[in-house]
Every structure is written in C-alpha cells, then in structure tokens.
Amino acid sequence: MSEGFTQFRQQFFSTGKKRKYLVHVLLFVITFVTTIIAGMEWTTGKAGPYEFYDLSKGLPYSFSILFILGVHEFGHFFAAIYHKVKTTLPYFIPFPPIAGFFNFGTMGAVIKTKAVIPNNKAMFDIGVAGPIAGFVACLIVLIYGFTHLPPVDFILSIHPDYFTPEYGSNSINLEFGNTILFEILKNLFTNQNDFVPPMSEIYHYPYLCVGWFGLFITAMNLVPVGQLDGGHVIYSMFNNKIHEAIASVSMILLGLLGIGGFVGSFLNVNFGFGWTGWLFWAFILYFFIKIKHPPVPHFENLSIGRKMLGYIAIIIFILSFSPTPFIVSLEF
C-alpha cells in the first residue's frame, strides 16, 4: 500500500505536473456552480433570476451530489492506484443551467485510465470499487434526508395550495420512479408523524433528490454492458462469452423499456413501465460504449471474496434500478 501511495504522490504532486491538473479543478468549480443553480431550481421550484443570498438554498443539493459523484470516482481512482494502473483524477462534468431544461446541474464525473489493465482481478477491483463506494455515499445522504425531513410548512412555502383539490391541475407534473431501496429506507427511517413527500415532490427535498439521483446513476453504470462498471464486473467474474450473453439480454430489455416508454408517451398512456431515456441509453451503449467487453491480457478465476463483492454489486443494481425513473404527465 505504501508503494501505491508513493506512486500517487509522484504522479499527481510533482511540480511539473501541477499545471496539468488545473482542468480538473476548473471543471469541479464550474460543476459546483451549476449544481448550486440546479439545486435552487429543484428545491425552490423557481427558475430565477436569483439574488446572491439565494445561493445558500442550493448548497445542500450541490454538496450532496458532488459528495456522491466524488466518492464514486475516487473509488475507481484508488483501486487503480492500488493496482499501479496510471489514471487521471476525476473529471467532473457540468451541465449548463438552461431555463426550462430538465437537468441536475451535472452529467456526472469520469476518470480515464492511462495504461492497459493487466488482468481481470484489477479490472474487477477498479470496476466494482466505484459503484459500491458511491452506493454507500447514497445511503448516507438518503438516511440523513429521511431522518431530517422538514415540517410540512416547507412544502407549503413552495406550493401554498398543496393540500387543495385544485393543486396540480392544468399543469405538467413530474414524478420520480420509485426503487426497492428508496422504499425500504423510507419505511425504515420515517414514521407516521413525519410528512413524507410523495415521489412527485421529492425533488424539492435536496437530500432525497440527490440520493435518488445517485441511485439512478449507480444503476445506469451497473448495467452489465461493455465497459460500464457493470460490464467490468460481469466480464471479470465470468468470461467473455457469458458477459456477451448477459450484455445482449440487457440491451434487449433496455430497448423494450425504451420502446414501452416511447409508445406510452406517443399515445399519452401510462403503461406503468418504460422510459424513452432507456432507448437513448441503449443507443449510446450500442454505438459508443459497445456491447462486448475488450479482453484483458491475463484472465483467471476470482477469489470467493471478490465474487461476493460482485454479487453484492448485482444486488445493488436490482435495488437501485427503476424501470420508469421519470414520469411526466399533464393533469387537467
């Protein structure tokens, strides 16, 4: 481990390379700003313009989402350092605050390995470390959110007519799709005296919103296709043929969910499953990330401990996945 730390220090703190990493700092700062703005939009329901003192309203959202993304990517990063695989620091990806555009202020974060990963053990460790670390971060944020719910006055300050029969009529409504884990945590950490927001209102609650978003990103990354985290895990646990079969089935299921969402939107019918975004994600996977996983120079059976972690990652995927993550409807 000391050798890994020495490599980390030499690779990232040498005087000649400091300037090279300013781009990481710049992207982080820009993402910090865009997530603050997104946080203000989600939690207040207002699209601006904002006063300077309004920035504080977006900080809980921004800190939470950067925390989850950072923990996820540094999980990958330190696993790569442990296996002496050269890699970049995380690149945080900002998303501009376009008025009226559906966004979370960021498109996530990535690291890039700069050397060939020598074997499937290293591939597995690097692939599984990110989603497991990020999942733990999501749990922390969600548990905090459910145990620190504000009183009902909070939702009334945003929607004064929330409890009236007319609330939500003649408007476009957005609802986040539930997941197994979100429902479990809600039942465990709330009680009948709490006002627990429905899935159509949780985006006003920064910790619940970010925790849900973190589960959504975790599930997207754990889809067992190509070089996604899930692809790394399944390929490393089994072999190329089994991975290809699982990846092909996963692509078919994503396509069906996407088509179901598209047809439902076109016919203005809620089938209860499907989202058009899954069709777009399947398109990205097929043409850019690819279905097959590239081979590693050396492949061998994983230890029981690593296989257990792999199965935990599969369980995390099931608990975090929502077939219909976003439901948009027009109420009359």
C-alpha positions in Angstrom: 0.0 0.0 0.0 2.9 2.4 0.7 4.2 1.8 -2.8 0.8 2.8 -4.2 0.7 5.9 -2.1 4.2 6.8 -3.3 3.1 6.4 -6.9 0.1 8.6 -6.2 2.3 11.3 -4.7 4.8 11.2 -7.6 2.1 11.0 -10.2 -0.1 13.9 -9.0 2.0 16.2 -6.9 5.2 16.7 -8.9 5.9 20.3 -9.7 6.0 19.7 -13.4 2.5 18.2 -13.5 0.6 20.6 -11.2 -0.4 22.9 -14.1 -1.8 19.9 -16.0 -4.4 19.3 -13.3 -5.9 22.8 -13.3 -8.5 21.5 -15.7 -9.8 19.1 -13.0 -10.1 22.0 -10.6 -11.7 24.2 -13.1 -14.3 21.6 -14.1 -15.0 20.9 -10.4 -15.6 24.6 -9.7 -17.9 25.0 -12.7 -19.8 21.9 -11.7 -20.1 23.3 -8.2 -21.7 26.5 -9.6 -24.1 24.6 -12.0 -25.2 22.2 -9.3 -25.9 25.1 -6.9 -28.1 26.7 -9.5 -29.8 23.3 -10.3 -30.3 22.8 -6.5 -32.0 26.2 -6.2 -34.3 25.3 -9.1 -35.2 21.9 -7.8 -35.7 22.8 -4.2 -37.5 26.2 -4.6 -39.4 25.4 -7.8 -38.2 28.8 -9.2 -36.2 29.3 -12.3 -34.6 32.6 -11.3 -33.3 35.2 -11.5 -31.7 34.8 -8.1 -30.2 37.1 -5.6 -26.7 36.3 -4.2 -28.1 35.3 -0.8 -30.3 32.7 -2.6 -27.2 30.6 -3.3 -27.3 29.1 0.1 -30.5 27.3 -0.8 -28.7 25.3 -3.5 -25.7 24.4 -1.3 -27.2 21.2 0.4 -28.0 19.9 -3.1 -24.6 20.8 -4.5 -22.6 19.4 -1.6 -24.6 16.2 -1.6 -24.3 15.5 -5.4 -20.6 16.3 -5.5 -20.1 14.1 -2.5 -21.7 11.1 -4.2 -20.0 11.6 -7.5 -16.7 12.2 -5.9 -16.9 9.1 -3.7 -17.8 7.0 -6.7 -15.0 8.2 -8.9 -12.4 8.1 -6.2 -13.4 4.5 -5.5 -12.3 3.8 -9.1 -9.2 6.0 -8.7 -7.8 4.5 -5.5 -8.5 0.9 -6.8 -6.5 1.8 -9.9 -3.7 3.3 -7.8 -3.7 0.1 -5.7 -3.1 -2.0 -8.9 -0.5 0.5 -10.1 -2.6 1.4 -13.1 -2.0 5.0 -14.2 -5.2 7.1 -14.2 -6.4 10.6 -14.2 -8.1 12.5 -11.4 -11.9 12.7 -11.7 -13.3 15.0 -14.4 -16.5 16.5 -13.1 -18.9 17.2 -16.0 -21.0 20.4 -15.5 -24.3 20.9 -17.3 -25.4 24.5 -18.0 -28.4 25.8 -16.2 -30.7 26.3 -19.3 -34.0 27.8 -18.3 -36.9 25.3 -18.5 -34.5 22.4 -19.3 -34.7 19.3 -17.3 -31.2 18.9 -15.7 -29.4 18.1 -12.4 -26.5 20.6 -13.0 -24.1 17.9 -13.9 -23.7 14.9 -16.3 -21.6 13.0 -13.7 -17.9 12.5 -13.4 -15.4 10.2 -15.0 -11.8 9.1 -14.7 -9.6 7.8 -17.5 -7.1 5.0 -17.2 -3.8 5.8 -19.0 -2.4 2.2 -19.1 -3.6 -1.3 -20.0 -5.3 -3.0 -17.1 -3.2 -6.2 -16.8 -5.8 -8.8 -15.6 -9.4 -9.4 -14.7 -8.6 -9.1 -11.0 -7.5 -5.5 -11.4 -10.4 -4.9 -13.8 -12.9 -6.2 -11.3 -11.5 -4.1 -8.4 -11.4 -0.9 -10.4 -14.9 -1.6 -11.8 -16.6 -2.6 -8.6 -15.0 0.0 -6.3 -16.8 3.0 -7.8 -20.4 1.8 -7.6 -20.0 0.2 -4.1 -18.4 3.4 -2.8 -21.0 5.6 -4.5 -23.8 3.4 -3.2 -22.6 3.8 0.4 -22.5 7.6 -0.2 -26.1 7.4 -1.5 -27.1 5.5 1.7 -25.6 8.2 3.9 -27.3 11.0 2.0 -30.7 9.2 1.9 -30.7 8.2 5.5 -29.8 11.7 6.5 -32.6 13.0 4.3 -35.2 10.7 5.7 -34.2 11.3 9.3 -34.1 15.1 8.9 -37.3 15.8 7.0 -38.5 19.4 7.4 -42.0 20.1 8.7 -45.0 20.3 6.3 -44.5 24.1 6.3 -41.6 23.5 3.9 -43.8 22.2 1.1 -46.4 24.8 1.8 -43.8 27.6 1.4 -43.2 26.3 -2.2 -46.8 25.2 -3.0 -49.2 27.1 -0.8 -52.1 25.3 -2.4 -50.6 21.8 -2.0 -53.5 20.4 0.1 -56.2 21.9 -2.0 -58.2 19.8 -4.6 -57.0 22.1 -7.4 -53.3 21.5 -6.7 -51.5 20.2 -9.8 -54.4 20.7 -12.2 -53.8 22.2 -15.6 -50.1 21.7 -15.3 -47.3 19.3 -16.3 -46.3 17.1 -13.4 -43.0 15.3 -12.9 -42.8 12.2 -10.7 -39.6 10.2 -9.9 -39.9 6.5 -10.3 -39.6 4.5 -7.0 -36.9 1.9 -6.4 -36.8 -1.0 -4.0 -34.1 0.6 -1.9 -35.7 4.0 -1.7 -39.0 2.4 -0.5 -37.1 0.3 2.1 -35.3 3.3 3.5 -38.4 5.4 3.6 -40.2 2.7 5.6 -37.3 2.2 8.0 -36.4 5.8 8.8 -39.7 7.7 8.8 -42.7 7.5 11.0 -46.4 8.4 10.9 -45.7 11.8 12.4 -43.4 12.8 9.6 -44.6 14.5 6.4 -43.0 12.2 3.8 -43.2 13.8 0.4 -44.6 11.6 -2.5 -42.4 10.8 -5.4 -43.9 13.7 -7.3 -42.4 16.2 -4.7 -39.1 14.7 -3.5 -37.1 16.9 -5.9 -37.9 19.8 -3.5 -36.0 17.9 -0.8 -32.3 18.2 -1.7 -31.0 15.1 0.2 -33.8 12.8 -1.1 -33.5 14.2 -4.6 -29.7 13.8 -4.7 -29.9 10.4 -3.0 -32.4 9.2 -5.6 -30.3 10.6 -8.4 -27.3 8.8 -7.0 -29.1 5.5 -7.1 -30.2 6.3 -10.7 -26.6 7.0 -11.8 -25.4 3.9 -9.9 -28.0 1.7 -11.7 -27.1 3.2 -15.1 -23.4 2.4 -14.5 -24.1 -1.1 -13.3 -25.9 -2.2 -16.5 -23.8 -5.2 -17.4 -22.8 -4.0 -20.9 -19.4 -3.2 -22.5 -17.1 -1.1 -20.4 -19.7 0.2 -18.0 -18.9 -0.7 -14.3 -21.4 -3.5 -14.5 -19.7 -4.8 -17.7 -16.4 -4.8 -15.9 -17.8 -6.7 -13.0 -19.7 -9.4 -15.0 -16.8 -9.9 -17.5 -14.2 -10.2 -14.7 -16.4 -12.6 -12.7 -17.2 -15.0 -15.5 -15.8 -14.8 -19.0 -16.2 -13.1 -22.4 -19.0 -15.5 -23.6 -21.1 -15.3 -20.5 -20.7 -11.5 -20.4 -21.7 -11.2 -24.0 -24.8 -13.2 -23.4 -25.8 -11.2 -20.3 -25.0 -7.9 -22.1 -27.1 -8.9 -25.1 -30.1 -9.7 -22.9 -29.6 -6.5 -21.0 -29.7 -4.5 -24.3 -32.9 -6.2 -25.4 -34.5 -5.4 -22.0 -33.3 -1.7 -22.2 -34.7 -1.5 -25.7 -38.1 -2.9 -24.6 -38.3 -0.5 -21.7 -37.4 2.4 -24.0 -39.9 1.4 -26.6 -42.6 1.0 -23.9 -41.9 4.5 -22.7 -41.9 5.9 -26.2 -45.2 4.3 -27.2 -46.7 5.3 -23.9 -45.6 9.0 -24.5 -46.8 8.9 -28.1 -50.2 7.5 -27.1 -50.3 9.6 -23.9 -50.9 6.3 -21.9 -49.1 5.4 -18.7 -48.2 1.6 -19.0 -46.6 1.7 -15.6 -43.2 0.8 -17.0 -40.7 2.1 -19.5 -39.0 5.4 -20.2 -37.9 6.8 -23.5 -34.5 7.6 -22.0 -33.7 3.9 -21.8 -33.9 3.8 -25.6 -31.4 6.7 -25.8 -29.1 5.0 -23.3 -29.3 1.7 -25.3 -28.3 3.7 -28.4 -25.3 5.2 -26.6 -24.3 1.8 -25.3 -24.6 0.1 -28.7 -22.8 2.7 -30.8 -20.2 4.2 -28.4 -19.6 2.0 -25.4 -20.2 -1.2 -27.3 -21.8 -4.4 -26.1 -18.7 -6.6 -25.9 -16.0 -6.1 -23.3 -12.4 -5.9 -24.6 -10.2 -8.7 -23.4 -7.6 -8.3 -20.7 -4.0 -9.7 -21.2 -4.5 -12.3 -18.4 -7.7 -13.9 -17.1 -8.0 -16.1 -14.1 -10.7 -17.2 -11.6 -11.6 -14.6 -9.0 -11.4 -15.3 -5.3 -14.5 -16.0 -3.3 -14.2 -12.6 -1.6 -14.2 -10.8 -5.0 -17.1 -12.9 -6.3 -19.1 -12.0 -3.2 -18.5 -8.3 -3.9 -19.6 -8.9 -7.4 -22.9 -10.4 -6.3 -23.3 -7.5 -3.9 -22.9 -5.2 -6.9 -25.6 -7.1 -8.8 -27.9 -6.8 -5.7 -27.2 -3.0 -5.6 -28.2 -2.8 -9.3 -31.5 -4.5 -8.6 -32.2 -2.4 -5.5 -31.3 0.9 -7.3 -32.9 0.3 -10.7 -36.2 1.9 -11.7 -37.9 0.8 -14.9 -39.6 4.1 -15.1 -37.3 6.7 -13.5 -39.2 9.7 -14.7 -43.0 10.0 -15.2 -44.2 13.2 -16.9 -47.9 13.7 -17.1 -50.4 16.5 -17.9 -53.1 16.9 -15.3 -56.4 18.6 -16.1 
